[in-house]
Amino acid sequence: MKKISLSLVLLSTNFCGFAQENKAGTGTIEYISKELSKLINKDAKVEIIADGFQFTEGPLWVEKEKMLLVSDVPGNTVYKWTEAKGKEVYLKPGGYTDTAKRGGFMGPNGLILSRDGKLLICQHGDRRVAMMDAPLNAPVTKYVTVAGLYDGKKLNSPNDLFLAKNGDIYFTDPAYGFERGGRDPKKEITYQGVYKMDKAGKVTLLVDSIESPNGIAMMPDGKTLLVANSDNRKKFWYKYDVSANGTLTNGSVFFDASNEKAPGLCDGFKIDMNGNVYAAGPGGIWIFTKEARLIGKILLNGVSASNCALTPDGKTLYITANQYLLRVKMR
């Protein structure tokens, strides 16, 4: 593993305000509440485990293969990281498969596994949710469209997605994948939506009022859905009640970070088995209880967090941040 100095220092802070320096780290863990110490040990470190990406996103830990998959959005590549071999190309192209040259955020973004263990990819450039038509341990750039249209119109650029226990797929569809953003003439849908696709393949619009819907995930009980808004004016995480038929009601603000001055927006996030939320936001990773109480932050110096991934045992957190891939062994 290549070690890189970012001139960042990890401060492990006790609850009387005293900070102890740990020179081996690359960030600051802020213990706002004692509750955070139940999730992250006070001697935990933030490590850089890979670098050299253009812009990292969509991390997915695959327990069966003991590997982390991560998207490089402008690089149009899905990378694989393992403890033994580090960073390797997994899929290229990963999100834009046309031959016409283009720039911008054209590549892959959010990654999940389907119920039968297939890799599902939010493909910005191809404007669809796609499935890799190959085993996880033998990847090939052969894709099948899972969701590409709504009401006969091409999606904008699916960004992140979540698989519910009943098999429904929820996904966000902002305009980040267009070369000219929301004003791109290729844009066919006037809004940025949140959608649900059921097991039969029917795509249903759930929300059309969020400026820049981004990260998406559901609480473990399946009753509440959270959506991040990556908008500089409204730095919100929204919450919705999930109805019996999978639609959303009672939308409200889960947490408002609009007054936060640190760089970065509300972006991708993950929810652990107890409903704790690890969310990329201004300055780093914000950690909430399921009741939306902020209990701590993992602050990153000089880089902005875009997303994160948890291992099933809840002991390790992987963070994507600009050109880096970071890891926190929490317990």
Secondary structure by P-SEA (a helix, b strand, c coil): cbbbbccbbbbbcccccbbbbbccccbbbbcccccccccccccbbbbbccccccccccccccccccbbbbbbccccbbbbbccccccccccccccccccccccccccccbbbbcccbbbbbbcccccccccccccccccccbbbbccccccccccccccbbbbcccccccccccccccccccccccccccccccccccccccccccccccccccbbbbcccccbbbbbbcccccccbbbbbbccccccccccccccccccccccccccccccccccccccccccbbbbcccccccccccccccccccccccccccbbbbbcccbbbbbccc
